[in-house]
Amino acid sequence: MSLVLNYTYRLYPDAEQEAKLLDWLEICRGSYNYALGEIKDWCNSRKCAVDRCSVSSEYIIAADAPFPGYYRQQNALPQAKKEYPRLGEVPSQVLQTTIRRLHDAWEFFQKQGFGFPRFKKQYSSVKPQSRVN
């Protein structure tokens, strides 16, 4: 028999750290929404019959284009960091986890058949809790 002890420590970031964390959340929200947009575009391009698609109102992706899966989107992150330098402010593991969370939600949707992942709203409404000393 072994005894496992867990400790929880509360962190109190200063104003600069808090601003940086909120900025990271916004960058992660943008990457999540962009990746979800790729998945939605891919799904929407396969909804209508070929002879009935409206070129003006349907976003058409090539029929042989692969699904934008987890590894494909994760491997696109280094190129995205070159195109959008702001992504470089966030550690790569955080962006990878963001993509992982999206694909976990996608897999849940695939298994359950309902609950399509939704675009995330801005995190700017997050208010820091007051400190208790």
N, CA, C and O atoms as a GROMACS GRO file, in nm:
protein
  532
    1MET      N    1   0.084  -0.117   0.000
    1MET     CA    2   0.000   0.000   0.000
    1MET      C    3   0.089   0.124   0.000
    1MET      O    4   0.184   0.136   0.078
    2SER      N    5   0.056   0.215  -0.091
    2SER     CA    6   0.136   0.338  -0.097
    2SER      C    7   0.046   0.458  -0.074
    2SER      O    8  -0.073   0.457  -0.105
    3LEU      N    9   0.106   0.557  -0.021
    3LEU     CA   10   0.034   0.680   0.008
    3LEU      C   11   0.077   0.785  -0.092
    3LEU      O   12   0.197   0.812  -0.107
    4VAL      N   13  -0.019   0.844  -0.161
    4VAL     CA   14   0.011   0.946  -0.260
    4VAL      C   15  -0.042   1.080  -0.208
    4VAL      O   16  -0.159   1.094  -0.175
    5LEU      N   17   0.047   1.176  -0.203
    5LEU     CA   18   0.008   1.309  -0.158
    5LEU      C   19   0.009   1.404  -0.277
    5LEU      O   20   0.103   1.404  -0.357
    6ASN      N   21  -0.092   1.482  -0.288
    6ASN     CA   22  -0.099   1.584  -0.392
    6ASN      C   23  -0.110   1.720  -0.326
    6ASN      O   24  -0.182   1.738  -0.228
    7TYR      N   25  -0.039   1.814  -0.381
    7TYR     CA   26  -0.045   1.950  -0.332
    7TYR      C   27  -0.092   2.041  -0.443
    7TYR      O   28  -0.057   2.021  -0.560
    8THR      N   29  -0.170   2.139  -0.411
    8THR     CA   30  -0.214   2.240  -0.506
    8THR      C   31  -0.164   2.374  -0.459
    8THR      O   32  -0.187   2.415  -0.345
    9TYR      N   33  -0.094   2.442  -0.547
    9TYR     CA   34  -0.040   2.573  -0.515
    9TYR      C   35  -0.109   2.677  -0.601
    9TYR      O   36  -0.124   2.657  -0.722
   10ARG      N   37  -0.151   2.784  -0.542
   10ARG     CA   38  -0.217   2.893  -0.613
   10ARG      C   39  -0.110   2.990  -0.660
   10ARG      O   40  -0.024   3.032  -0.582
   11LEU      N   41  -0.115   3.026  -0.787
   11LEU     CA   42  -0.020   3.122  -0.841
   11LEU      C   43  -0.086   3.258  -0.852
   11LEU      O   44  -0.204   3.269  -0.887
   12TYR      N   45  -0.011   3.359  -0.820
   12TYR     CA   46  -0.059   3.496  -0.830
   12TYR      C   47   0.034   3.573  -0.924
   12TYR      O   48   0.134   3.630  -0.880
   13PRO      N   49   0.000   3.575  -1.053
   13PRO     CA   50   0.087   3.649  -1.146
   13PRO      C   51   0.074   3.800  -1.125
   13PRO      O   52  -0.032   3.851  -1.088
   14ASP      N   53   0.184   3.868  -1.150
   14ASP     CA   54   0.176   4.014  -1.142
   14ASP      C   55   0.108   4.066  -1.269
   14ASP      O   56   0.071   3.988  -1.356
   15ALA      N   57   0.091   4.196  -1.279
   15ALA     CA   58   0.015   4.256  -1.390
   15ALA      C   59   0.079   4.225  -1.526
   15ALA      O   60   0.008   4.198  -1.623
   16GLU      N   61   0.211   4.229  -1.532
   16GLU     CA   62   0.281   4.201  -1.658
   16GLU      C   63   0.261   4.056  -1.700
   16GLU      O   64   0.233   4.028  -1.817
   17GLN      N   65   0.276   3.963  -1.606
   17GLN     CA   66   0.258   3.821  -1.635
   17GLN      C   67   0.113   3.792  -1.675
   17GLN      O   68   0.087   3.713  -1.765
   18GLU      N   69   0.020   3.857  -1.606
   18GLU     CA   70  -0.122   3.838  -1.636
   18GLU      C   71  -0.154   3.886  -1.778
   18GLU      O   72  -0.228   3.820  -1.850
   19ALA      N   73  -0.098   3.999  -1.816
   19ALA     CA   74  -0.120   4.051  -1.952
   19ALA      C   75  -0.062   3.956  -2.056
   19ALA      O   76  -0.121   3.934  -2.162
   20LYS      N   77   0.055   3.900  -2.025
   20LYS     CA   78   0.118   3.806  -2.118
   20LYS      C   79   0.034   3.679  -2.132
   20LYS      O   80   0.017   3.628  -2.243
   21LEU      N   81  -0.016   3.628  -2.021
   21LEU     CA   82  -0.100   3.508  -2.026
   21LEU      C   83  -0.229   3.532  -2.103
   21LEU      O   84  -0.272   3.447  -2.180
   22LEU      N   85  -0.290   3.648  -2.082
   22LEU     CA   86  -0.412   3.681  -2.157
   22LEU      C   87  -0.384   3.694  -2.307
   22LEU      O   88  -0.466   3.656  -2.390
   23ASP      N   89  -0.265   3.749  -2.340
   23ASP     CA   90  -0.226   3.759  -2.480
   23ASP      C   91  -0.207   3.620  -2.540
   23ASP      O   92  -0.249   3.594  -2.653
   24TRP      N   93  -0.146   3.530  -2.465
   24TRP     CA   94  -0.129   3.392  -2.511
   24TRP      C   95  -0.265   3.325  -2.533
   24TRP      O   96  -0.283   3.252  -2.630
   25LEU      N   97  -0.360   3.351  -2.442
   25LEU     CA   98  -0.493   3.294  -2.459
   25LEU      C   99  -0.558   3.342  -2.589
   25LEU      O  100  -0.623   3.265  -2.659
   26GLU      N  101  -0.540   3.469  -2.620
   26GLU     CA  102  -0.598   3.523  -2.744
   26GLU      C  103  -0.533   3.461  -2.867
   26GLU      O  104  -0.601   3.431  -2.965
   27ILE      N  105  -0.402   3.441  -2.863
   27ILE     CA  106  -0.332   3.379  -2.975
   27ILE      C  107  -0.378   3.234  -2.990
   27ILE      O  108  -0.400   3.188  -3.102
   28CYS      N  109  -0.393   3.164  -2.879
   28CYS     CA  110  -0.441   3.025  -2.884
   28CYS      C  111  -0.585   3.018  -2.935
   28CYS      O  112  -0.620   2.927  -3.010
   29ARG      N  113  -0.666   3.115  -2.895
   29ARG     CA  114  -0.805   3.120  -2.944
   29ARG      C  115  -0.806   3.137  -3.096
   29ARG      O  116  -0.884   3.072  -3.166
   30GLY      N  117  -0.721   3.225  -3.145
   30GLY     CA  118  -0.712   3.247  -3.290
   30GLY      C  119  -0.667   3.123  -3.364
   30GLY      O  120  -0.721   3.092  -3.470
   31SER      N  121  -0.568   3.052  -3.310
   31SER     CA  122  -0.521   2.930  -3.378
   31SER      C  123  -0.626   2.819  -3.371
   31SER      O  124  -0.641   2.743  -3.466
   32TYR      N  125  -0.698   2.809  -3.260
   32TYR     CA  126  -0.807   2.712  -3.246
   32TYR      C  127  -0.915   2.740  -3.350
   32TYR      O  128  -0.960   2.650  -3.420
   33ASN      N  129  -0.957   2.867  -3.359
   33ASN     CA  130  -1.062   2.904  -3.452
   33ASN      C  131  -1.019   2.884  -3.597
   33ASN      O  132  -1.099   2.844  -3.681
   34TYR      N  133  -0.892   2.913  -3.627
   34TYR     CA  134  -0.842   2.893  -3.763
   34TYR      C  135  -0.844   2.745  -3.799
   34TYR      O  136  -0.889   2.708  -3.907
   35ALA      N  137  -0.796   2.661  -3.707
   35ALA     CA  138  -0.794   2.516  -3.733
   35ALA      C  139  -0.937   2.461  -3.746
   35ALA      O  140  -0.963   2.376  -3.831
   36LEU      N  141  -1.028   2.509  -3.662
   36LEU     CA  142  -1.167   2.467  -3.673
   36LEU      C  143  -1.227   2.514  -3.805
   36LEU      O  144  -1.306   2.442  -3.866
   37GLY      N  145  -1.190   2.633  -3.849
   37GLY     CA  146  -1.237   2.683  -3.978
   37GLY      C  147  -1.193   2.594  -4.093
   37GLY      O  148  -1.270   2.570  -4.186
   38GLU      N  149  -1.069   2.544  -4.087
   38GLU     CA  150  -1.021   2.450  -4.189
   38GLU      C  151  -1.106   2.323  -4.191
   38GLU      O  152  -1.142   2.273  -4.298
   39ILE      N  153  -1.138   2.272  -4.073
   39ILE     CA  154  -1.220   2.150  -4.065
   39ILE      C  155  -1.360   2.177  -4.119
   39ILE      O  156  -1.414   2.096  -4.195
   40LYS      N  157  -1.420   2.289  -4.079
   40LYS     CA  158  -1.555   2.322  -4.126
   40LYS      C  159  -1.557   2.342  -4.277
   40LYS      O  160  -1.650   2.296  -4.344
   41ASP      N  161  -1.457   2.410  -4.331
   41ASP     CA  162  -1.451   2.429  -4.476
   41ASP      C  163  -1.440   2.295  -4.549
   41ASP      O  164  -1.504   2.274  -4.651
   42TRP      N  165  -1.357   2.206  -4.495
   42TRP     CA  166  -1.341   2.075  -4.556
   42TRP      C  167  -1.474   1.999  -4.553
   42TRP      O  168  -1.512   1.938  -4.653
   43CYS      N  169  -1.544   2.002  -4.440
   43CYS     CA  170  -1.673   1.933  -4.428
   43CYS      C  171  -1.778   1.996  -4.519
   43CYS      O  172  -1.854   1.924  -4.585
   44ASN      N  173  -1.784   2.129  -4.522
   44ASN     CA  174  -1.883   2.197  -4.605
   44ASN      C  175  -1.860   2.174  -4.754
   44ASN      O  176  -1.955   2.175  -4.832
   45SER      N  177  -1.735   2.153  -4.792
   45SER     CA  178  -1.707   2.131  -4.934
   45SER      C  179  -1.750   1.991  -4.979
   45SER      O  180  -1.750   1.962  -5.098
   46ARG      N  181  -1.787   1.906  -4.886
   46ARG     CA  182  -1.830   1.771  -4.920
   46ARG      C  183  -1.979   1.748  -4.893
   46ARG      O  184  -2.025   1.634  -4.899
   47LYS      N  185  -2.052   1.853  -4.864
   47LYS     CA  186  -2.193   1.839  -4.830
   47LYS      C  187  -2.283   1.820  -4.951
   47LYS      O  188  -2.371   1.734  -4.951
   48CYS      N  189  -2.262   1.900  -5.054
   48CYS     CA  190  -2.357   1.902  -5.164
   48CYS      C  191  -2.315   1.805  -5.274
   48CYS      O  192  -2.198   1.768  -5.287
   49ALA      N  193  -2.413   1.764  -5.353
   49ALA     CA  194  -2.385   1.677  -5.468
   49ALA      C  195  -2.305   1.756  -5.571
   49ALA      O  196  -2.319   1.878  -5.581
   50VAL      N  197  -2.221   1.687  -5.647
   50VAL     CA  198  -2.132   1.754  -5.742
   50VAL      C  199  -2.210   1.831  -5.847
   50VAL      O  200  -2.168   1.940  -5.886
   51ASP      N  201  -2.322   1.778  -5.892
   51ASP     CA  202  -2.398   1.845  -5.998
   51ASP      C  203  -2.488   1.957  -5.945
   51ASP      O  204  -2.555   2.024  -6.023
   52ARG      N  205  -2.490   1.978  -5.814
   52ARG     CA  206  -2.579   2.080  -5.757
   52ARG      C  207  -2.506   2.187  -5.675
   52ARG      O  208  -2.572   2.272  -5.615
   53CYS      N  209  -2.375   2.185  -5.670
   53CYS     CA  210  -2.301   2.284  -5.593
   53CYS      C  211  -2.305   2.420  -5.662
   53CYS      O  212  -2.289   2.430  -5.784
   54SER      N  213  -2.327   2.522  -5.583
   54SER     CA  214  -2.325   2.658  -5.634
   54SER      C  215  -2.184   2.713  -5.616
   54SER      O  216  -2.133   2.723  -5.505
   55VAL      N  217  -2.122   2.748  -5.728
   55VAL     CA  218  -1.985   2.797  -5.723
   55VAL      C  219  -1.979   2.930  -5.646
   55VAL      O  220  -1.877   2.960  -5.584
   56SER      N  221  -2.085   3.008  -5.650
   56SER     CA  222  -2.083   3.138  -5.584
   56SER      C  223  -2.106   3.129  -5.434
   56SER      O  224  -2.060   3.217  -5.360
   57SER      N  225  -2.176   3.026  -5.386
   57SER     CA  226  -2.207   3.020  -5.243
   57SER      C  227  -2.141   2.906  -5.168
   57SER      O  228  -2.150   2.900  -5.046
   58GLU      N  229  -2.075   2.816  -5.237
   58GLU     CA  230  -2.009   2.703  -5.173
   58GLU      C  231  -1.858   2.720  -5.179
   58GLU      O  232  -1.803   2.762  -5.280
   59TYR      N  233  -1.793   2.688  -5.069
   59TYR     CA  234  -1.648   2.689  -5.066
   59TYR      C  235  -1.602   2.552  -5.115
   59TYR      O  236  -1.627   2.452  -5.048
   60ILE      N  237  -1.537   2.548  -5.228
   60ILE     CA  238  -1.503   2.420  -5.290
   60ILE      C  239  -1.356   2.390  -5.267
   60ILE      O  240  -1.268   2.469  -5.301
   61ILE      N  241  -1.331   2.274  -5.211
   61ILE     CA  242  -1.196   2.224  -5.190
   61ILE      C  243  -1.182   2.102  -5.280
   61ILE      O  244  -1.278   2.027  -5.300
   62ALA      N  245  -1.065   2.080  -5.334
   62ALA     CA  246  -1.043   1.968  -5.425
   62ALA      C  247  -1.086   1.836  -5.360
   62ALA      O  248  -1.069   1.817  -5.240
   63ALA      N  249  -1.141   1.748  -5.441
   63ALA     CA  250  -1.194   1.621  -5.390
   63ALA      C  251  -1.084   1.533  -5.330
   63ALA      O  252  -1.111   1.454  -5.240
   64ASP      N  253  -0.964   1.547  -5.380
   64ASP     CA  254  -0.855   1.463  -5.328
   64ASP      C  255  -0.780   1.528  -5.211
   64ASP      O  256  -0.682   1.472  -5.162
   65ALA      N  257  -0.826   1.645  -5.167
   65ALA     CA  258  -0.763   1.713  -5.053
   65ALA      C  259  -0.788   1.630  -4.926
   65ALA      O  260  -0.903   1.598  -4.896
   66PRO      N  261  -0.683   1.597  -4.852
   66PRO     CA  262  -0.702   1.516  -4.731
   66PRO      C  263  -0.767   1.597  -4.620
   66PRO      O  264  -0.762   1.720  -4.618
   67PHE      N  265  -0.827   1.525  -4.527
   67PHE     CA  266  -0.888   1.588  -4.410
   67PHE      C  267  -0.780   1.658  -4.328
   67PHE      O  268  -0.673   1.602  -4.308
   68PRO      N  269  -0.807   1.781  -4.281
   68PRO     CA  270  -0.706   1.852  -4.201
   68PRO      C  271  -0.700   1.792  -4.059
   68PRO      O  272  -0.753   1.850  -3.964
   69GLY      N  273  -0.637   1.679  -4.047
   69GLY     CA  274  -0.630   1.608  -3.920
   69GLY      C  275  -0.530   1.669  -3.824
   69GLY      O  276  -0.464   1.769  -3.854
   70TYR      N  277  -0.520   1.606  -3.708
   70TYR     CA  278  -0.436   1.657  -3.600
   70TYR      C  279  -0.290   1.672  -3.645
   70TYR      O  280  -0.231   1.778  -3.628
   71TYR      N  281  -0.233   1.567  -3.701
   71TYR     CA  282  -0.092   1.572  -3.736
   71TYR      C  283  -0.066   1.668  -3.851
   71TYR      O  284   0.038   1.734  -3.855
   72ARG      N  285  -0.159   1.677  -3.944
   72ARG     CA  286  -0.144   1.770  -4.056
   72ARG      C  287  -0.144   1.914  -4.004
   72ARG      O  288  -0.061   1.995  -4.045
   73GLN      N  289  -0.237   1.946  -3.914
   73GLN     CA  290  -0.243   2.082  -3.861
   73GLN      C  291  -0.128   2.111  -3.767
   73GLN      O  292  -0.076   2.223  -3.764
   74GLN      N  293  -0.087   2.012  -3.690
   74GLN     CA  294   0.026   2.033  -3.600
   74GLN      C  295   0.154   2.055  -3.679
   74GLN      O  296   0.236   2.139  -3.642
   75ASN      N  297   0.172   1.980  -3.787
   75ASN     CA  298   0.292   1.997  -3.868
   75ASN      C  299   0.291   2.127  -3.947
   75ASN      O  300   0.396   2.170  -3.995
   76ALA      N  301   0.176   2.191  -3.960
   76ALA     CA  302   0.167   2.320  -4.029
   76ALA      C  303   0.204   2.437  -3.937
   76ALA      O  304   0.221   2.549  -3.984
   77LEU      N  305   0.216   2.412  -3.807
   77LEU     CA  306   0.245   2.521  -3.713
   77LEU      C  307   0.378   2.592  -3.739
   77LEU      O  308   0.381   2.715  -3.732
   78PRO      N  309   0.489   2.521  -3.770
   78PRO     CA  310   0.614   2.594  -3.797
   78PRO      C  311   0.603   2.691  -3.915
   78PRO      O  312   0.657   2.801  -3.910
   79GLN      N  313   0.533   2.650  -4.021
   79GLN     CA  314   0.514   2.738  -4.136
   79GLN      C  315   0.424   2.856  -4.097
   79GLN      O  316   0.448   2.969  -4.140
   80ALA      N  317   0.322   2.830  -4.017
   80ALA     CA  318   0.233   2.936  -3.972
   80ALA      C  319   0.308   3.037  -3.887
   80ALA      O  320   0.280   3.157  -3.892
   81LYS      N  321   0.405   2.990  -3.807
   81LYS     CA  322   0.484   3.082  -3.724
   81LYS      C  323   0.568   3.174  -3.811
   81LYS      O  324   0.594   3.289  -3.772
   82LYS      N  325   0.612   3.125  -3.929
   82LYS     CA  326   0.688   3.212  -4.020
   82LYS      C  327   0.597   3.316  -4.083
   82LYS      O  328   0.637   3.431  -4.101
   83GLU      N  329   0.475   3.277  -4.118
   83GLU     CA  330   0.382   3.370  -4.180
   83GLU      C  331   0.322   3.468  -4.079
   83GLU      O  332   0.299   3.585  -4.111
   84TYR      N  333   0.297   3.420  -3.958
   84TYR     CA  334   0.238   3.502  -3.853
   84TYR      C  335   0.331   3.502  -3.732
   84TYR      O  336   0.319   3.416  -3.645
   85PRO      N  337   0.425   3.597  -3.726
   85PRO     CA  338   0.526   3.598  -3.619
   85PRO      C  339   0.467   3.603  -3.479
   85PRO      O  340   0.534   3.564  -3.383
   86ARG      N  341   0.346   3.649  -3.465
   86ARG     CA  342   0.283   3.657  -3.332
   86ARG      C  343   0.267   3.519  -3.270
   86ARG      O  344   0.267   3.506  -3.148
   87LEU      N  345   0.252   3.416  -3.353
   87LEU     CA  346   0.242   3.279  -3.300
   87LEU      C  347   0.370   3.237  -3.228
   87LEU      O  348   0.367   3.151  -3.141
   88GLY      N  349   0.482   3.298  -3.265
   88GLY     CA  350   0.609   3.266  -3.202
   88GLY      C  351   0.619   3.311  -3.058
   88GLY      O  352   0.707   3.267  -2.985
   89GLU      N  353   0.529   3.400  -3.015
   89GLU     CA  354   0.531   3.447  -2.876
   89GLU      C  355   0.486   3.338  -2.779
   89GLU      O  356   0.523   3.339  -2.662
   90VAL      N  357   0.407   3.244  -2.829
   90VAL     CA  358   0.351   3.137  -2.745
   90VAL      C  359   0.440   3.014  -2.758
   90VAL      O  360   0.482   2.982  -2.869
   91PRO      N  361   0.471   2.945  -2.649
   91PRO     CA  362   0.549   2.823  -2.659
   91PRO      C  363   0.480   2.720  -2.750
   91PRO      O  364   0.358   2.710  -2.751
   92SER      N  365   0.559   2.646  -2.825
   92SER     CA  366   0.504   2.554  -2.924
   92SER      C  367   0.416   2.446  -2.860
   92SER      O  368   0.317   2.404  -2.920
   93GLN      N  369   0.451   2.402  -2.738
   93GLN     CA  370   0.370   2.300  -2.672
   93GLN      C  371   0.229   2.349  -2.645
   93GLN      O  372   0.134   2.271  -2.650
   94VAL      N  373   0.216   2.478  -2.616
   94VAL     CA  374   0.084   2.535  -2.588
   94VAL      C  375  -0.001   2.533  -2.715
   94VAL      O  376  -0.120   2.499  -2.709
   95LEU      N  377   0.058   2.570  -2.828
   95LEU     CA  378  -0.017   2.567  -2.955
   95LEU      C  379  -0.053   2.424  -2.994
   95LEU      O  380  -0.162   2.399  -3.045
   96GLN      N  381   0.039   2.331  -2.970
   96GLN     CA  382   0.010   2.190  -3.002
   96GLN      C  383  -0.105   2.139  -2.915
   96GLN      O  384  -0.190   2.064  -2.962
   97THR      N  385  -0.107   2.178  -2.789
   97THR     CA  386  -0.215   2.137  -2.699
   97THR      C  387  -0.348   2.198  -2.744
   97THR      O  388  -0.452   2.134  -2.732
   98THR      N  389  -0.343   2.320  -2.795
   98THR     CA  390  -0.465   2.383  -2.845
   98THR      C  391  -0.523   2.303  -2.961
   98THR      O  392  -0.644   2.280  -2.967
   99ILE      N  393  -0.437   2.262  -3.053
   99ILE     CA  394  -0.482   2.181  -3.167
   99ILE      C  395  -0.530   2.045  -3.116
   99ILE      O  396  -0.628   1.991  -3.168
  100ARG      N  397  -0.462   1.990  -3.016
  100ARG     CA  398  -0.503   1.860  -2.960
  100ARG      C  399  -0.643   1.871  -2.899
  100ARG      O  400  -0.725   1.781  -2.916
  101ARG      N  401  -0.671   1.979  -2.828
  101ARG     CA  402  -0.803   1.998  -2.768
  101ARG      C  403  -0.912   2.004  -2.874
  101ARG      O  404  -1.021   1.950  -2.856
  102LEU      N  405  -0.882   2.071  -2.986
  102LEU     CA  406  -0.979   2.078  -3.095
  102LEU      C  407  -1.008   1.940  -3.150
  102LEU      O  408  -1.124   1.905  -3.173
  103HIS      N  409  -0.905   1.861  -3.170
  103HIS     CA  410  -0.926   1.728  -3.229
  103HIS      C  411  -0.986   1.630  -3.129
  103HIS      O  412  -1.053   1.535  -3.169
  104ASP      N  413  -0.964   1.652  -3.001
  104ASP     CA  414  -1.036   1.573  -2.900
  104ASP      C  415  -1.186   1.603  -2.908
  104ASP      O  416  -1.269   1.512  -2.899
  105ALA      N  417  -1.220   1.730  -2.925
  105ALA     CA  418  -1.361   1.769  -2.939
  105ALA      C  419  -1.419   1.712  -3.069
  105ALA      O  420  -1.534   1.670  -3.072
  106TRP      N  421  -1.338   1.711  -3.175
  106TRP     CA  422  -1.383   1.655  -3.303
  106TRP      C  423  -1.409   1.505  -3.290
  106TRP      O  424  -1.509   1.454  -3.340
  107GLU      N  425  -1.318   1.433  -3.223
  107GLU     CA  426  -1.336   1.289  -3.204
  107GLU      C  427  -1.459   1.260  -3.118
  107GLU      O  428  -1.530   1.163  -3.144
  108PHE      N  429  -1.484   1.342  -3.018
  108PHE     CA  430  -1.605   1.326  -2.936
  108PHE      C  431  -1.729   1.345  -3.024
  108PHE      O  432  -1.826   1.270  -3.012
  109PHE      N  433  -1.725   1.446  -3.110
  109PHE     CA  434  -1.836   1.470  -3.202
  109PHE      C  435  -1.856   1.350  -3.294
  109PHE      O  436  -1.970   1.310  -3.319
  110GLN      N  437  -1.747   1.293  -3.345
  110GLN     CA  438  -1.757   1.178  -3.435
  110GLN      C  439  -1.819   1.058  -3.364
  110GLN      O  440  -1.899   0.986  -3.424
  111LYS      N  441  -1.784   1.036  -3.238
  111LYS     CA  442  -1.836   0.920  -3.164
  111LYS      C  443  -1.982   0.940  -3.124
  111LYS      O  444  -2.062   0.847  -3.134
  112GLN      N  445  -2.017   1.061  -3.079
  112GLN     CA  446  -2.151   1.087  -3.027
  112GLN      C  447  -2.250   1.126  -3.136
  112GLN      O  448  -2.370   1.099  -3.123
  113GLY      N  449  -2.202   1.188  -3.244
  113GLY     CA  450  -2.291   1.228  -3.352
  113GLY      C  451  -2.356   1.363  -3.330
  113GLY      O  452  -2.436   1.405  -3.414
  114PHE      N  453  -2.325   1.431  -3.224
  114PHE     CA  454  -2.378   1.565  -3.200
  114PHE      C  455  -2.275   1.645  -3.122
  114PHE      O  456  -2.182   1.588  -3.066
  115GLY      N  457  -2.293   1.776  -3.120
  115GLY     CA  458  -2.199   1.860  -3.046
  115GLY      C  459  -2.079   1.902  -3.129
  115GLY      O  460  -1.966   1.894  -3.082
  116PHE      N  461  -2.103   1.948  -3.254
  116PHE     CA  462  -1.993   1.992  -3.340
  116PHE      C  463  -1.913   2.099  -3.266
  116PHE      O  464  -1.972   2.188  -3.205
  117PRO      N  465  -1.779   2.092  -3.270
  117PRO     CA  466  -1.698   2.194  -3.200
  117PRO      C  467  -1.735   2.334  -3.245
  117PRO      O  468  -1.765   2.357  -3.362
  118ARG      N  469  -1.732   2.427  -3.152
  118ARG     CA  470  -1.771   2.565  -3.180
  118ARG      C  471  -1.650   2.657  -3.177
  118ARG      O  472  -1.548   2.630  -3.114
  119PHE      N  473  -1.666   2.768  -3.248
  119PHE     CA  474  -1.563   2.870  -3.244
  119PHE      C  475  -1.560   2.931  -3.105
  119PHE      O  476  -1.663   2.948  -3.040
  120LYS      N  477  -1.440   2.964  -3.059
  120LYS     CA  478  -1.423   3.021  -2.925
  120LYS      C  479  -1.437   3.172  -2.930
  120LYS      O  480  -1.392   3.237  -3.023
  121LYS      N  481  -1.500   3.226  -2.827
  121LYS     CA  482  -1.515   3.371  -2.815
  121LYS      C  483  -1.390   3.430  -2.751
  121LYS      O  484  -1.302   3.357  -2.706
  122GLN      N  485  -1.385   3.562  -2.748
  122GLN     CA  486  -1.269   3.629  -2.690
  122GLN      C  487  -1.260   3.601  -2.540
  122GLN      O  488  -1.361   3.591  -2.471
  123TYR      N  489  -1.136   3.590  -2.494
  123TYR     CA  490  -1.111   3.567  -2.352
  123TYR      C  491  -1.094   3.697  -2.276
  123TYR      O  492  -1.068   3.694  -2.156
  124SER      N  493  -1.107   3.811  -2.342
  124SER     CA  494  -1.078   3.938  -2.277
  124SER      C  495  -1.174   3.966  -2.161
  124SER      O  496  -1.148   4.054  -2.078
  125SER      N  497  -1.284   3.892  -2.154
  125SER     CA  498  -1.379   3.915  -2.045
  125SER      C  499  -1.336   3.843  -1.916
  125SER      O  500  -1.404   3.852  -1.814
  126VAL      N  501  -1.224   3.772  -1.922
  126VAL     CA  502  -1.173   3.704  -1.803
  126VAL      C  503  -1.122   3.809  -1.706
  126VAL      O  504  -1.038   3.892  -1.740
  127LYS      N  505  -1.175   3.806  -1.585
  127LYS     CA  506  -1.133   3.903  -1.485
  127LYS      C  507  -1.054   3.831  -1.376
  127LYS      O  508  -1.094   3.724  -1.330
  128PRO      N  509  -0.943   3.888  -1.336
  128PRO     CA  510  -0.863   3.823  -1.233
  128PRO      C  511  -0.937   3.821  -1.099
  128PRO      O  512  -1.012   3.913  -1.065
  129GLN      N  513  -0.915   3.715  -1.026
  129GLN     CA  514  -0.975   3.705  -0.893
  129GLN      C  515  -0.894   3.790  -0.796
  129GLN      O  516  -0.772   3.806  -0.812
  130SER      N  517  -0.961   3.843  -0.697
  130SER     CA  518  -0.889   3.923  -0.599
  130SER      C  519  -0.806   3.831  -0.509
  130SER      O  520  -0.844   3.718  -0.480
  131ARG      N  521  -0.695   3.882  -0.468
  131ARG     CA  522  -0.605   3.805  -0.383
  131ARG      C  523  -0.655   3.805  -0.240
  131ARG      O  524  -0.705   3.904  -0.189
  132VAL      N  525  -0.638   3.691  -0.179
  132VAL     CA  526  -0.670   3.680  -0.036
  132VAL      C  527  -0.539   3.651   0.035
  132VAL      O  528  -0.477   3.547   0.012
  133ASN      N  529  -0.497   3.742   0.119
  133ASN     CA  530  -0.369   3.723   0.189
  133ASN      C  531  -0.390   3.667   0.326
  133ASN      O  532  -0.294   3.645   0.399
   0.00000   0.00000   0.00000
